[in-house]
Amino acid sequence: MKKFSILTLVLFSLNGAFAQKRPAYTPKIESCPCTFKADSSLKTVCGYLIVPENRNKPTGKTIKLPFAIAESNNPNKKKDPVLFTGGGPGSSSLGFVQSAHHRSLIKDRDLIAFEQRGTHFAVPNLDCNEIGEALKKAFRYNLPKDSMILVGVKQCRAKLVAQGIDLSGYNTVESAADIEDLRKALKIDSLNLFGISYSGGLMPTVLKNYPSGIRSLILDSPLPEFVNIDEEELANFNEALITVLTKYEADTIAKLPYGKLKDNFKQYFTAITGKDFTIKYLPKDTKDSLTIHYSQSELIGYLEGTLFDFGRLKEIPFMVSEMIQGHHQVYMKEFLDGIFGGGGPSGMRLSVYCSDKMAFARDIIIKQQYQLYPYMKGANYYVNDVYRSMCDCWKVPPIAAETKMPFYSKVPVLLGAGDTDPATRPIYNDMFYHFMPNSQRVLFKGRSHGPLIRREGDSFINQFLNNPYKKVVSTDKDIIVY
């Protein structure tokens, strides 16, 4: 234990020394029109934070990161605002300011929505449609999907590099420094950081690297930076789905006629390994139907996507029952609507994911999941839309290894999780709790990803902000504080 403690202290010291030795630069603020505004009852102030694209090259190219501040009308408001930034990685954050008037925190504090580098409203953004178009082409002409996706990855990379974008400048370390620079540029002494999913891991990184300016953390369905998510994604999906099906089987009141769904699901999806199915599909704005090939991979993808939808969780037992009877068509049409109507991962998502996550994932552990869950073994299914072969093409360096290390902190933390979340399981909140003794966990039963950010989570956030060291109280038997 003594050796571990000494090593940990040395690494933390090196991390701090690394940050201090970076060449100096001065972050700047520039006013700009508001892309999104709070309700007219609140004043919204918007601007750009201007910082280096790569802080190891401080005299090089700069980028502009927009923010929006919804100002509290309280003349005696607290001086520690709440700063929110979105998950993904790759999600835009500015639209969050539109909900400010619905949130209790605005009574006493300003709310800042901050756009991460590389996301949609940042300058530059790393948006690209090449990967989504390549996937559509694969479905349209029955081409190998993995190969076509790699074609799209290479095209996206070439386009962004040709624009002069330094892809190695888009990662969690740089985004954490952006938040600290914004705090300093706005002359804010103390912040409450609000993150969800990926940014639920970004915010602790801010605390780790810049602890003096942080009052508290609010983490909704957080993905810890120290978790190699690729080693756990199939297990997380399986656990969430089994949670839903177990609740169904235990429901003696409903008496639904689906039988033992857990066993039947596993048996059916194992049996269809390697099988090819087809469906006639008519994309929007086209005249001729396509014959689309699909497999168990797309069926699992549909179920995984449904697990994120709070409003459809109760439909999953019926969906599973229909699928194992071979009734795929209605679900595959909806799945294909998403493929043909959407896009693929952005360059920002690829850069962050490849440098922060995949760079540290161990293939031997990833493969063990397929052995443990044979009904997905032959599906060639990736829970995440960024995976090893894509990162091999993207070619960005990994972040510093010490960024992936857990750390201890006395700063108070509010942690939220849904028990049917297929991405960030409640166990991640338990991991944070272990290292952050002044944290408290809120488990939302029958909810999925991001329950704390919704209206029913608002009272817990308000309670916590008013007194972060006091335990929040739940009056709902399906929302458990522990």
C-alpha positions in Angstrom: 0.0 0.0 0.0 2.9 2.4 0.8 4.5 1.7 -2.6 1.2 2.3 -4.4 0.7 5.6 -2.5 4.2 6.9 -3.4 3.8 5.9 -7.0 0.4 7.6 -7.2 1.8 10.8 -5.7 4.7 10.8 -8.1 2.4 10.4 -11.1 0.1 13.1 -9.9 3.2 15.4 -9.5 4.3 14.6 -13.0 0.8 15.4 -14.3 0.9 18.8 -12.7 4.5 19.4 -13.9 3.4 18.5 -17.4 0.6 21.1 -17.3 2.9 23.8 -15.9 5.6 23.4 -18.4 3.4 24.1 -21.4 4.3 27.3 -23.1 2.2 30.3 -22.1 -0.7 31.8 -24.0 -3.6 34.1 -23.2 -7.2 32.8 -23.7 -9.5 35.5 -25.1 -13.2 36.2 -25.1 -15.0 37.6 -28.2 -18.7 38.4 -28.3 -20.9 36.8 -30.8 -24.7 36.4 -31.7 -26.5 33.7 -29.7 -27.2 30.5 -31.6 -29.6 29.6 -28.8 -31.2 31.7 -26.2 -32.9 31.1 -22.9 -36.6 32.0 -22.4 -37.3 35.7 -22.9 -37.7 36.0 -19.1 -34.0 35.5 -18.8 -31.1 37.5 -20.2 -28.7 35.4 -22.5 -25.1 36.5 -23.1 -23.0 34.7 -25.7 -19.5 34.7 -26.9 -16.5 32.8 -28.1 -13.6 31.5 -26.1 -10.5 31.7 -28.3 -7.7 29.2 -27.4 -4.9 27.3 -29.2 -6.1 24.3 -31.2 -3.2 22.4 -29.7 -1.7 23.8 -26.5 1.6 22.2 -27.2 1.7 24.6 -30.1 0.5 27.8 -28.4 1.6 30.2 -31.2 -0.1 28.1 -33.8 -3.7 28.0 -35.0 -6.5 29.1 -32.7 -10.1 27.9 -32.4 -13.3 29.5 -31.3 -15.6 27.8 -28.8 -19.0 29.3 -28.3 -20.7 29.6 -24.9 -24.1 30.9 -23.8 -24.9 32.3 -20.3 -28.4 32.3 -19.0 -28.4 34.9 -16.3 -30.4 34.4 -13.1 -32.8 37.2 -12.3 -32.0 36.9 -8.6 -30.2 40.1 -7.5 -28.6 38.1 -4.7 -27.6 35.2 -6.9 -24.7 33.0 -5.9 -21.3 33.7 -7.6 -20.7 30.1 -8.5 -22.5 29.3 -11.8 -23.3 25.9 -13.2 -21.4 25.1 -16.4 -22.8 22.3 -18.6 -21.3 20.6 -21.6 -22.7 17.7 -23.5 -21.8 14.0 -23.9 -21.0 11.8 -26.8 -18.2 12.6 -27.4 -19.5 14.8 -30.2 -22.8 16.2 -28.9 -23.5 19.9 -29.2 -24.1 21.7 -25.9 -25.5 25.2 -26.6 -29.1 24.1 -26.9 -29.1 23.2 -23.2 -29.5 26.9 -22.4 -33.0 26.9 -23.9 -34.2 24.8 -20.9 -32.8 27.2 -18.3 -36.2 28.7 -17.3 -37.4 25.2 -16.4 -34.5 24.5 -14.0 -34.5 25.3 -10.3 -30.8 26.2 -10.4 -31.5 29.4 -12.3 -33.3 30.9 -9.3 -29.9 31.3 -7.5 -27.2 30.8 -10.2 -26.3 31.6 -13.8 -26.2 28.6 -16.2 -23.4 28.4 -18.8 -23.7 26.1 -21.8 -20.3 25.5 -23.3 -19.6 24.0 -26.7 -16.7 21.5 -26.8 -14.0 21.9 -29.3 -14.7 20.2 -32.6 -18.5 20.0 -32.1 -21.1 21.4 -34.3 -21.1 25.2 -33.4 -17.4 25.3 -32.7 -15.0 27.0 -35.2 -13.8 24.8 -36.8 -16.2 21.9 -36.3 -15.2 18.4 -37.3 -18.5 17.4 -38.8 -18.3 15.1 -41.8 -20.9 13.0 -43.6 -18.5 10.7 -45.4 -18.9 7.8 -42.9 -22.7 8.0 -42.9 -22.8 8.1 -46.7 -20.5 5.1 -46.9 -22.7 3.1 -44.6 -25.8 4.0 -46.7 -24.0 2.8 -49.8 -23.1 -0.5 -48.1 -26.8 -1.1 -47.3 -28.0 0.1 -50.7 -25.7 -2.2 -52.7 -25.1 -5.0 -50.2 -21.4 -4.2 -49.8 -19.3 -5.2 -46.8 -20.3 -2.6 -44.1 -17.0 -2.6 -42.2 -15.0 -2.0 -45.3 -17.2 0.8 -46.5 -17.1 2.5 -43.1 -13.3 2.5 -43.3 -13.6 4.1 -46.7 -15.7 6.9 -45.1 -13.2 7.2 -42.2 -10.3 7.8 -44.6 -12.3 10.3 -46.7 -13.4 12.2 -43.5 -9.8 12.3 -42.2 -8.4 13.5 -45.6 -11.0 16.3 -45.8 -10.3 17.6 -42.3 -6.5 17.4 -42.6 -6.8 19.3 -45.9 -8.6 22.0 -44.0 -5.5 22.4 -41.8 -7.2 20.8 -38.7 -4.8 19.2 -36.2 -6.7 16.1 -35.2 -4.4 15.4 -32.3 -5.7 18.6 -30.6 -9.1 17.2 -29.9 -9.2 15.1 -26.7 -10.3 15.2 -23.1 -7.1 16.9 -21.8 -7.6 19.8 -24.2 -11.3 20.1 -23.5 -10.6 20.1 -19.8 -8.2 23.0 -20.3 -10.8 24.8 -22.4 -13.2 24.8 -19.4 -10.5 26.1 -17.1 -9.6 28.8 -19.6 -13.2 29.9 -19.8 -13.5 30.1 -16.0 -10.4 32.3 -15.9 -11.4 34.4 -18.9 -14.9 35.1 -17.4 -13.2 35.8 -14.0 -15.2 33.2 -12.2 -13.7 32.0 -8.8 -15.7 28.8 -8.5 -17.7 26.6 -10.8 -20.3 23.8 -10.4 -19.6 21.4 -13.3 -22.5 19.5 -14.9 -21.7 16.6 -17.3 -23.5 13.8 -18.9 -22.2 10.5 -20.3 -18.8 11.3 -21.9 -18.7 14.7 -20.2 -19.4 12.9 -17.0 -15.8 11.8 -17.4 -14.6 15.1 -18.8 -15.7 17.0 -15.7 -13.7 14.9 -13.2 -10.7 15.5 -15.5 -11.2 19.2 -15.1 -11.3 18.7 -11.3 -8.2 16.5 -11.4 -6.2 19.0 -13.5 -7.6 22.3 -12.1 -9.0 21.6 -8.7 -8.9 25.1 -7.2 -11.8 26.5 -9.2 -14.3 23.7 -8.7 -17.1 23.8 -6.0 -19.0 20.6 -7.0 -19.7 18.1 -9.8 -23.0 16.9 -11.1 -22.5 13.7 -13.2 -25.4 12.2 -15.0 -24.8 8.6 -16.3 -21.1 9.3 -16.3 -18.4 7.4 -18.2 -15.3 7.5 -16.0 -12.1 8.4 -17.8 -10.4 5.4 -16.1 -12.9 2.9 -17.7 -12.0 1.2 -21.0 -15.5 1.2 -22.2 -14.9 -1.1 -25.2 -14.0 -3.9 -22.8 -17.4 -3.5 -21.2 -19.9 -2.5 -23.8 -21.4 -5.9 -24.7 -21.6 -6.7 -21.0 -23.4 -3.4 -20.3 -25.9 -4.0 -23.1 -26.6 -7.5 -21.9 -27.0 -6.4 -18.3 -29.5 -3.6 -19.3 -31.5 -5.9 -21.5 -31.7 -8.7 -18.9 -32.7 -6.1 -16.3 -35.7 -5.2 -18.5 -36.6 -8.8 -19.3 -36.2 -9.9 -15.6 -38.7 -7.2 -14.5 -41.1 -8.5 -17.1 -40.8 -12.1 -16.0 -41.3 -11.0 -12.4 -44.5 -9.1 -13.2 -47.2 -11.5 -12.1 -49.9 -8.8 -12.5 -49.5 -8.1 -16.2 -49.4 -11.9 -17.1 -48.1 -11.1 -20.6 -48.0 -14.2 -22.9 -44.3 -14.1 -23.9 -42.9 -17.0 -21.9 -39.4 -17.1 -20.6 -38.0 -14.3 -22.7 -34.4 -14.2 -21.3 -33.8 -17.8 -22.3 -35.7 -17.6 -25.5 -33.9 -14.5 -26.6 -30.4 -16.0 -26.0 -31.4 -19.2 -27.8 -32.9 -17.5 -30.8 -30.1 -15.0 -31.4 -27.5 -17.7 -31.0 -29.3 -19.9 -33.5 -29.4 -17.1 -36.2 -25.7 -16.5 -36.0 -24.4 -16.1 -39.6 -27.9 -16.1 -41.1 -28.8 -13.5 -43.8 -32.2 -11.9 -43.9 -33.7 -9.5 -46.5 -36.3 -6.8 -46.5 -37.8 -4.6 -49.2 -37.2 -1.0 -48.2 -38.1 2.3 -49.8 -35.9 5.2 -48.7 -37.4 8.6 -48.5 -37.3 10.7 -51.7 -36.8 7.6 -53.9 -39.1 5.8 -56.3 -37.6 2.3 -56.3 -37.5 -0.1 -53.4 -34.3 -1.7 -52.4 -33.6 -5.2 -51.3 -31.7 -4.7 -48.0 -29.7 -7.5 -46.4 -29.5 -7.6 -42.6 -28.5 -10.0 -39.8 -28.6 -10.4 -36.1 -26.3 -7.4 -35.8 -28.9 -5.0 -37.0 -31.6 -6.6 -34.8 -29.4 -6.2 -31.7 -28.6 -2.7 -32.8 -32.3 -1.9 -32.9 -32.8 -3.3 -29.4 -29.8 -1.4 -28.1 -31.1 1.8 -29.5 -34.5 1.2 -28.0 -33.0 0.8 -24.5 -32.0 4.5 -24.6 -35.7 5.5 -25.2 -37.4 6.1 -21.8 -40.8 6.0 -23.4 -40.3 2.6 -25.1 -38.7 0.5 -22.4 -42.0 -1.2 -21.6 -42.3 -2.2 -25.3 -39.1 -4.2 -25.3 -40.6 -7.6 -24.0 -43.1 -7.5 -26.9 -40.3 -6.5 -29.4 -38.1 -9.4 -28.3 -41.1 -11.8 -28.5 -41.8 -10.7 -32.0 -38.2 -10.9 -33.1 -37.8 -14.5 -31.9 -40.9 -15.4 -33.9 -39.2 -14.0 -37.0 -41.3 -10.8 -37.2 -38.4 -8.5 -38.0 -39.8 -6.3 -40.7 -41.4 -3.4 -38.8 -38.3 -3.0 -36.6 -35.8 -3.2 -39.5 -37.8 -0.6 -41.4 -37.4 1.8 -38.4 -33.7 0.9 -38.1 -33.1 1.6 -41.8 -35.0 4.9 -41.5 -32.3 5.9 -39.0 -29.5 4.7 -41.2 -30.8 6.5 -44.3 -31.9 9.6 -42.5 -28.8 10.1 -40.3 -25.1 10.3 -40.5 -22.1 8.7 -38.9 -19.7 9.7 -36.2 -18.0 13.1 -36.4 -14.3 13.7 -36.6 -14.4 15.1 -33.1 -15.9 11.9 -31.8 -13.3 9.9 -33.7 -10.4 11.9 -32.3 -11.6 11.9 -28.7 -12.7 8.3 -28.8 -9.6 7.0 -30.5 -7.1 8.9 -28.3 -8.9 8.5 -25.0 -10.7 5.2 -25.1 -9.6 2.8 -27.9 -5.9 3.6 -27.4 -6.1 2.0 -24.0 -8.6 -0.9 -24.7 -7.3 -4.4 -24.7 -8.4 -6.7 -27.5 -8.2 -9.8 -25.4 -10.7 -8.4 -23.0 -13.0 -7.2 -25.8 -13.0 -10.7 -27.3 -13.9 -12.3 -23.9 -17.2 -10.5 -24.0 -18.2 -12.4 -27.2 -17.3 -15.7 -25.6 -19.4 -14.8 -22.6 -22.4 -13.7 -24.7 -22.4 -16.1 -27.6 -25.7 -14.7 -29.0 -23.6 -11.7 -30.1 -20.4 -13.6 -31.0 -21.2 -14.0 -34.7 -23.1 -10.8 -35.1 -20.0 -8.7 -35.9 -21.8 -6.1 -33.8 -20.2 -3.0 -32.3 -22.1 -1.3 -29.6 -20.2 1.8 -30.3 -19.9 3.4 -33.7 -16.2 3.9 -33.3 -14.0 0.8 -33.0 -10.5 -0.5 -33.5 -10.1 -0.6 -37.2 -11.6 2.9 -37.5 -9.0 4.2 -35.0 -6.2 2.5 -36.9 -7.2 4.6 -39.9 -7.8 7.8 -37.9 -4.2 7.9 -36.6 -4.2 10.2 -33.5 -1.8 9.8 -30.6 -3.1 8.6 -27.2 -3.6 11.0 -24.4 -1.1 10.9 -21.5 -1.5 7.7 -19.6 -1.9 9.5 -16.2 -5.2 11.1 -17.5 -6.7 7.6 -17.4 -5.8 7.1 -13.8 -8.5 7.4 -11.0 -7.9 10.0 -8.3 -9.2 10.8 -4.8 -11.0 14.1 -4.1 -13.1 15.6 -1.3 -15.1 17.7 -3.7 -18.9 16.9 -3.4 -20.4 15.0 -6.3 -24.0 14.2 -7.3 -24.2 11.0 -9.4 -27.2 9.9 -11.3 -27.9 6.6 -13.2 -30.7 4.6 -14.7 -30.9 0.9 -14.0 -31.7 0.0 -17.7 -28.9 2.1 -19.2 -27.1 0.0 -21.8 -24.1 2.3 -22.0 -23.0 3.6 -18.6 -24.2 1.2 -15.9 -24.8 2.3 -12.3 -21.6 0.5 -11.3 -19.7 3.4 -12.7 -21.3 5.7 -10.1 -20.1 3.2 -7.5 -16.6 3.5 -8.9 -16.7 7.3 -8.5 -18.1 6.9 -5.0 -15.1 4.9 -4.0 -12.7 7.6 -4.9 -14.9 10.6 -3.9 -16.2 10.1 -0.4 -18.3 13.2 -0.5 -20.3 11.9 -3.4 -23.9 10.6 -3.3 -25.7 8.3 -5.8 -29.2 8.5 -7.2 -30.5 5.4 -8.9 -33.5 5.8 -11.2 -35.3 2.5 -11.6 -37.0 1.9 -14.9 -35.0 4.7 -16.5 -32.2 4.6 -19.0 -29.4 7.0 -20.0 -29.4 10.5 -18.6 -32.2 10.5 -16.0 -30.7 13.3 -13.8 -30.8 15.9 -16.6 -34.6 15.4 -17.0 -37.3 17.1 -15.0 -37.6 14.5 -12.4 -33.9 14.9 -11.7 -34.2 18.7 -11.3 -35.1 18.6 -7.6 -32.1 16.5 -6.7 -29.8 18.9 -8.5 -31.3 21.9 -6.7 -31.1 20.2 -3.3 -27.5 19.3 -4.0 -26.4 22.8 -5.2 -28.0 24.4 -2.1 -26.0 22.2 0.2 -23.6 19.8 -1.6 -22.6 18.1 1.7 -26.2 17.3 2.7 -27.8 14.1 1.5 -30.5 14.7 -1.1 -34.0 13.2 -0.4 -36.2 11.2 -2.6 -40.0 10.8 -2.2 -40.3 8.4 -5.1 -39.9 4.7 -4.3 -38.4 4.2 -7.8 -35.7 6.8 -7.2 -33.2 5.6 -4.6 -30.6 7.8 -2.9 -27.7 5.9 -1.4 
